[in-house]
Amino acid sequence: QVQLVESGGGLVQAGGSLRLSCAASRVIFNINSMGWYRQVPGKQRELVAAIITGGSTNYADSVKGRFTISRDNAKNTVYLQMNILKPEDTAVYYCNAHYLHFDYWGQGTQVTVSS
């Protein structure tokens, strides 16, 4: 089982930056993939960025060039650096770990971008 705790959300003006952190309860080097999703009321949760064990990454088109996902295996932590934030990035951001055919989720952290 994997427990995930997100932090780093908050209120920021458009054009600003935030860094989200996701701390895992176990080592992450062998977790198949870890990622960040986001959700706004009335819409489905969507993938923002993901990183797999080999280090490859993929991003939603809407965040390419602005967001960067990274992992620190020594700290069992995954990060999402978000730059040039836009009001449409406003959402609850969830950390995800896909491990041994199961998906694990954090409790979510709110990101609000004001115009």
Secondary structure, 3 states (H helix, E strand, C coil): CCCEEEECCEEEECCCCEEEEEEECCCCCCCCEEEEEEECCCCCCEEEEEEECCCCEEECHHHCCCEEEEEEHHHCEEEEEECCCCHHHCEEEEEEEEECCEEEECCCEEEEEEC
